[in-house]
Amino acid sequence: MGKLILAINPGSTSTKVAVFENQQELHKTNIVHPSETLEGFEKITDQYAMRYESIMAFLKEIGITVQDLSAVVGRGGLLPPVASGAYLVNQKMVDRLRFNPVVEHASNLGALIAFEIAKHAGIDAYIYDPVAVDELQDIARLSGLKEIPRRSLVHALNIRSVAINTAKSKGKDLSAFNAIVAHLGGGITIAAISGGKMIDIVSDDEGPFSPERSGGLPGKDLVAMSYKNDQATMKKKLRGKGGLVSYLGTNEALKVEEMIEAGDTEALLVYEAMAYQIAKGIGELATVLSGSVDHIILTGGIAYSKRITEWISKRVGFIAPVIVSPGENELQALANGTFRVLQGEESAREYDID
């Protein structure tokens, strides 16, 4: 038997869990947490014991004990900015996520649960490419308003995973590969990768609109609207009720495609406008790489849409060849990164930020 890796990805209403032998998935489940259960917890970290027990029940069901495991990896949460790659989960990280998280978020539970399971098994726990990965070059941090620096908040785990895999398939190491990766999901983020780092990004609040997020908006009009609505309403308009929801009343790309097939011209215009804005974001980042782009990669759930990917490819194909790698595959990405650490291909960093 190879190395058994337990990967844990907590989301807002479910916990995705999988066991891998080396990089091969053996068992996977999506543990759904009913809203009535979650409503009983004041804070997300209070859900820790409930989610931990559900994972242990899954392991018992598939006949695997914690002593069988070689490593546990959790989805990295919202820590202070960190470099990409693997981090050993230590007490300092656990305390930060439990008592002083940057933002309360379900992904914070990944490290907490992994640490507890690993402790009982006498093995190491890791996180890999957490949401907090920030490798922006200094020039990319200026926004145009001194009080508001640009931050790197992107789908780092999936973006780097498909970039690593694509580079490897081309016989290159990521450090010698220039790529622009667009993650197309409920939120849309785009990253320019050079020298193995995400040196600049288009975040989901400054770039394309997405199924439920508004993306970048005209500043003066946004300020005027903010005076007519309270903060909670505005936040919901930007994240939750923006994008496709605002124009078409749905956040489901498949439903929009059905509307288009039924002859809805407004749905066609809005859907193509989303692809148009994604292409603009890719073009913007091509300038960051001075046009030296090996590949453009389209990933995430919406990348399953042939219509969207063809619209984007038609506009950006002159920059570089476009590769479509649909889906998120976050559990696989966590396991792959951890396996590289276990094999000595990568080193895990020690978390040491207050």
C-alpha positions as CSV (number, residue, x, y, z in Angstrom):
1,M,0.0,0.0,0.0
2,G,1.2,3.5,-0.8
3,K,0.8,6.6,1.3
4,L,-2.8,7.3,2.5
5,I,-3.7,11.0,2.5
6,L,-6.9,12.3,4.0
7,A,-8.0,15.6,2.4
8,I,-10.6,17.9,4.0
9,N,-12.4,20.8,2.3
10,P,-15.0,22.5,4.6
11,G,-17.5,24.7,2.8
12,S,-20.3,26.9,4.1
13,T,-23.0,24.1,4.1
14,S,-21.0,20.9,3.6
15,T,-17.6,19.2,4.2
16,K,-16.0,17.5,1.2
17,V,-13.7,14.7,2.3
18,A,-11.6,12.2,0.3
19,V,-8.9,9.5,1.0
20,F,-6.1,9.1,-1.6
21,E,-3.5,6.4,-2.0
22,N,-0.6,8.5,-3.2
23,Q,-2.4,10.6,-5.8
24,Q,-5.2,8.1,-6.6
25,E,-8.6,8.8,-5.1
26,L,-10.0,5.8,-3.1
27,H,-13.0,7.2,-1.3
28,K,-14.9,10.5,-1.5
29,T,-17.9,12.0,0.2
30,N,-19.7,15.3,0.5
31,I,-21.1,15.6,4.0
32,V,-24.1,18.0,3.9
33,H,-24.8,20.0,7.0
34,P,-28.5,21.0,7.1
35,S,-29.3,24.7,7.7
36,E,-31.2,23.9,10.9
37,T,-28.0,22.3,12.3
38,L,-25.8,25.2,11.3
39,E,-28.2,27.7,12.8
40,G,-27.4,26.3,16.2
41,F,-23.8,27.5,16.1
42,E,-23.0,31.2,16.9
43,K,-19.6,31.1,15.1
44,I,-18.2,29.0,12.4
45,T,-15.5,27.7,14.6
46,D,-18.2,26.4,16.9
47,Q,-19.0,23.8,14.2
48,Y,-15.6,22.2,14.7
49,A,-16.7,19.2,16.8
50,M,-19.7,18.5,14.7
51,R,-17.7,18.4,11.5
52,Y,-14.9,16.5,13.1
53,E,-17.3,13.7,14.2
54,S,-18.8,13.5,10.8
55,I,-15.4,13.0,9.2
56,M,-14.5,10.3,11.8
57,A,-17.8,8.6,11.0
58,F,-16.9,8.6,7.3
59,L,-13.6,7.0,8.0
60,K,-15.2,4.3,10.1
61,E,-17.7,3.6,7.4
62,I,-15.0,3.0,4.8
63,G,-12.9,0.9,7.2
64,I,-9.9,3.3,7.6
65,T,-8.5,4.3,10.9
66,V,-6.4,7.4,11.6
67,Q,-3.4,5.1,12.2
68,D,-3.6,4.0,8.6
69,L,-3.0,7.6,7.4
70,S,0.4,9.0,6.3
71,A,-0.8,12.6,6.3
72,V,-3.9,14.8,6.7
73,V,-4.4,18.0,4.7
74,G,-7.0,20.7,5.2
75,R,-8.2,23.5,3.0
76,G,-6.2,26.5,4.1
77,G,-8.3,29.3,5.6
78,L,-8.0,33.0,5.9
79,L,-4.7,33.6,7.5
80,P,-2.5,36.7,7.1
81,P,-0.9,36.8,3.7
82,V,1.4,33.8,3.0
83,A,3.5,32.4,0.2
84,S,2.1,29.6,-1.9
85,G,2.7,25.9,-1.2
86,A,2.5,23.6,1.8
87,Y,2.4,24.7,5.4
88,L,2.7,22.4,8.5
89,V,-0.3,23.0,10.7
90,N,1.1,24.0,14.1
91,Q,-0.4,25.3,17.3
92,K,0.3,28.9,16.3
93,M,-1.8,28.5,13.1
94,V,-4.5,26.7,15.0
95,D,-4.7,29.5,17.6
96,R,-4.8,32.2,14.9
97,L,-7.6,30.5,13.0
98,R,-9.6,29.7,16.2
99,F,-9.2,32.9,18.1
100,N,-8.2,35.6,15.7
101,P,-9.0,34.8,12.1
102,V,-8.7,37.4,9.4
103,V,-12.3,36.6,8.5
104,E,-14.7,34.0,9.9
105,H,-14.9,31.5,7.0
106,A,-15.7,27.7,6.8
107,S,-12.3,27.0,5.2
108,N,-10.6,28.0,8.5
109,L,-11.9,24.7,9.9
110,G,-9.8,22.7,7.5
111,A,-6.6,23.2,9.4
112,L,-8.2,22.8,12.8
113,I,-9.8,19.4,12.0
114,A,-6.6,18.2,10.2
115,F,-4.5,19.1,13.2
116,E,-6.7,17.2,15.6
117,I,-6.8,14.0,13.4
118,A,-3.1,14.1,12.8
119,K,-2.4,14.5,16.5
120,H,-4.3,11.3,17.3
121,A,-2.5,9.5,14.4
122,G,1.0,10.8,15.3
123,I,1.5,12.2,11.8
124,D,1.8,15.7,10.2
125,A,-1.1,17.9,9.2
126,Y,-0.8,20.4,6.3
127,I,-2.6,23.1,4.5
128,Y,-1.9,23.8,0.9
129,D,-2.3,27.0,-1.2
130,P,-4.7,28.6,1.2
131,V,-7.0,31.5,0.3
132,A,-4.5,33.9,1.8
133,V,-1.7,33.2,-0.7
134,D,-0.3,36.6,-1.7
135,E,2.7,36.8,-4.0
136,L,1.9,40.1,-5.8
137,Q,4.9,42.1,-7.0
138,D,5.1,45.4,-5.3
139,I,4.0,47.4,-8.3
140,A,0.8,45.4,-8.4
141,R,-0.2,46.5,-4.9
142,L,-1.0,50.1,-5.7
143,S,-4.7,50.7,-6.4
144,G,-4.8,54.4,-7.1
145,L,-6.0,55.3,-3.6
146,K,-3.3,55.1,-0.9
147,E,-5.8,54.0,1.8
148,I,-6.9,51.0,-0.2
149,P,-3.9,48.7,-1.2
150,R,-4.7,45.8,-3.6
151,R,-4.7,42.4,-2.0
152,S,-4.4,38.9,-3.5
153,L,-7.6,37.0,-2.9
154,V,-8.0,34.4,-5.6
155,H,-8.9,30.8,-6.1
156,A,-5.2,30.0,-5.4
157,L,-5.6,26.2,-4.8
158,N,-7.2,25.4,-8.1
159,I,-5.3,28.1,-10.1
160,R,-1.9,26.8,-9.0
161,S,-2.9,23.2,-9.3
162,V,-3.9,23.5,-13.0
163,A,-0.9,25.6,-13.7
164,I,1.5,23.0,-12.1
165,N,-0.2,20.2,-14.0
166,T,-0.2,22.1,-17.4
167,A,3.5,23.0,-17.0
168,K,4.3,19.4,-16.2
169,S,2.4,18.1,-19.2
170,K,4.6,20.5,-21.3
171,G,7.8,19.2,-19.8
172,K,8.4,22.3,-17.7
173,D,8.6,23.2,-14.1
174,L,6.2,25.9,-12.9
175,S,9.1,28.2,-12.2
176,A,9.9,28.3,-15.9
177,F,6.3,28.7,-17.1
178,N,4.4,31.9,-17.8
179,A,0.6,31.4,-17.7
180,I,-2.6,33.2,-17.2
181,V,-5.2,31.2,-15.4
182,A,-8.9,32.1,-15.1
183,H,-11.0,30.4,-12.5
184,L,-14.6,30.5,-13.7
185,G,-17.0,29.7,-10.8
186,G,-19.5,31.5,-8.6
187,G,-16.7,34.0,-8.3
188,I,-14.3,34.6,-11.2
189,T,-10.6,35.4,-10.5
190,I,-7.7,35.5,-12.9
191,A,-3.9,35.2,-12.1
192,A,-0.7,35.9,-14.0
193,I,1.9,33.3,-13.1
194,S,5.6,33.9,-13.6
195,G,8.6,32.4,-11.9
196,G,6.3,30.0,-10.1
197,K,4.4,32.9,-8.4
198,M,1.1,34.6,-8.9
199,I,2.6,38.1,-9.5
200,D,-0.7,39.9,-10.3
201,I,-4.4,39.1,-10.2
202,V,-7.8,40.2,-11.3
203,S,-9.9,39.7,-8.2
204,D,-13.6,39.0,-8.1
205,D,-14.4,42.5,-6.9
206,E,-12.4,44.4,-9.5
207,G,-12.8,42.3,-12.7
208,P,-15.4,40.4,-14.5
209,F,-18.9,39.9,-13.2
210,S,-19.8,36.3,-12.4
211,P,-22.9,34.3,-11.6
212,E,-23.6,36.1,-8.4
213,R,-20.9,38.8,-8.0
214,S,-20.9,42.3,-9.6
215,G,-17.2,42.5,-10.3
216,G,-15.7,46.0,-10.9
217,L,-18.3,48.8,-11.2
218,P,-18.2,52.5,-12.2
219,G,-16.9,54.2,-9.0
220,K,-19.0,57.4,-9.0
221,D,-22.2,55.5,-9.5
222,L,-21.3,53.0,-6.9
223,V,-20.7,55.8,-4.3
224,A,-24.0,57.3,-5.2
225,M,-25.8,54.0,-4.7
226,S,-24.0,53.5,-1.4
227,Y,-25.7,56.6,0.0
228,K,-29.1,55.2,-0.8
229,N,-28.5,51.8,0.8
230,D,-27.1,50.5,4.1
231,Q,-23.8,48.6,4.2
232,A,-25.3,45.1,4.5
233,T,-27.5,45.8,1.4
234,M,-24.6,47.0,-0.6
235,K,-22.4,44.0,0.3
236,K,-25.2,41.7,-0.8
237,K,-25.6,43.6,-4.1
238,L,-21.9,43.1,-4.8
239,R,-21.6,39.5,-3.6
240,G,-24.7,37.4,-3.9
241,K,-27.1,39.5,-5.9
242,G,-24.7,40.8,-8.6
243,G,-23.7,39.4,-12.0
244,L,-26.1,36.9,-13.6
245,V,-28.4,37.2,-10.6
246,S,-28.8,40.9,-11.1
247,Y,-29.5,40.7,-14.8
248,L,-31.3,37.3,-15.1
249,G,-32.4,36.3,-11.6
250,T,-30.3,33.1,-11.5
251,N,-26.8,32.1,-10.5
252,E,-26.9,28.9,-12.5
253,A,-25.0,29.0,-15.7
254,L,-26.8,25.9,-17.0
255,K,-30.1,27.6,-16.6
256,V,-28.8,30.6,-18.5
257,E,-27.8,28.3,-21.3
258,E,-31.3,26.9,-21.4
259,M,-32.7,30.4,-21.6
260,I,-30.4,31.1,-24.6
261,E,-31.4,27.9,-26.3
262,A,-35.1,28.9,-25.8
263,G,-34.3,32.2,-27.8
264,D,-33.9,34.6,-24.9
265,T,-31.8,37.4,-26.5
266,E,-31.2,39.2,-23.2
267,A,-29.7,36.1,-21.6
268,L,-27.5,35.7,-24.7
269,L,-26.2,39.3,-24.3
270,V,-25.5,39.0,-20.6
271,Y,-23.8,35.6,-20.9
272,E,-21.6,36.8,-23.7
273,A,-20.8,40.0,-21.8
274,M,-19.5,37.9,-18.9
275,A,-17.2,36.1,-21.3
276,Y,-16.2,39.4,-22.9
277,Q,-15.2,40.8,-19.4
278,I,-13.3,37.6,-18.6
279,A,-11.4,38.0,-21.9
280,K,-10.6,41.7,-21.0
281,G,-9.2,40.5,-17.7
282,I,-7.0,38.0,-19.4
283,G,-5.8,40.6,-21.8
284,E,-5.0,43.0,-19.0
285,L,-2.7,40.4,-17.3
286,A,-1.0,39.6,-20.6
287,T,0.5,43.1,-20.4
288,V,1.9,42.2,-16.9
289,L,3.8,39.4,-18.6
290,S,4.8,41.7,-21.5
291,G,3.0,39.4,-23.8
292,S,5.3,36.5,-23.0
293,V,2.5,33.9,-22.2
294,D,3.0,30.2,-22.7
295,H,-0.6,29.2,-22.2
296,I,-3.9,30.6,-21.1
297,I,-5.8,28.2,-18.9
298,L,-9.6,28.2,-18.3
299,T,-10.7,26.3,-15.2
300,G,-13.5,26.1,-12.7
301,G,-17.1,24.9,-13.0
302,I,-18.2,27.3,-15.8
303,A,-15.3,26.0,-17.9
304,Y,-17.5,23.0,-18.7
305,S,-19.5,25.4,-20.9
306,K,-18.3,25.1,-24.5
307,R,-20.1,28.3,-25.3
308,I,-18.3,30.4,-22.7
309,T,-14.8,28.9,-23.4
310,E,-15.2,29.4,-27.1
311,W,-16.2,33.0,-26.7
312,I,-13.2,33.6,-24.5
313,S,-10.8,31.7,-26.7
314,K,-11.9,33.6,-29.8
315,R,-10.9,36.9,-28.1
316,V,-7.6,35.8,-26.4
317,G,-6.3,33.1,-28.7
318,F,-4.0,35.6,-30.3
319,I,-2.1,36.0,-27.0
320,A,-1.3,32.3,-26.4
321,P,-2.8,28.8,-26.9
322,V,-5.9,28.3,-24.7
323,I,-6.2,25.2,-22.6
324,V,-9.6,24.3,-21.0
325,S,-9.3,22.4,-17.7
326,P,-12.8,22.4,-16.3
327,G,-13.8,21.7,-12.7
328,E,-12.3,22.7,-9.3
329,N,-10.7,19.4,-8.2
330,E,-9.8,21.0,-4.8
331,L,-9.5,17.7,-2.9
332,Q,-7.2,16.3,-5.6
333,A,-5.1,19.5,-5.5
334,L,-4.7,19.2,-1.8
335,A,-3.7,15.5,-2.1
336,N,-1.3,16.2,-4.9
337,G,0.5,19.0,-3.0
338,T,0.7,16.8,0.1
339,F,2.1,13.9,-1.8
340,R,4.8,16.1,-3.3
341,V,5.8,17.0,0.2
342,L,5.8,13.4,1.4
343,Q,8.0,12.5,-1.7
344,G,10.5,15.3,-0.9
345,E,9.6,17.1,-4.2
346,E,8.5,20.1,-2.1
347,S,9.2,21.3,1.4
348,A,6.5,22.4,3.8
349,R,6.9,25.8,5.5
350,E,6.5,26.4,9.2
351,Y,3.7,28.9,9.9
352,D,5.1,31.7,12.1
353,I,2.9,34.8,11.7
354,D,1.3,36.5,14.7
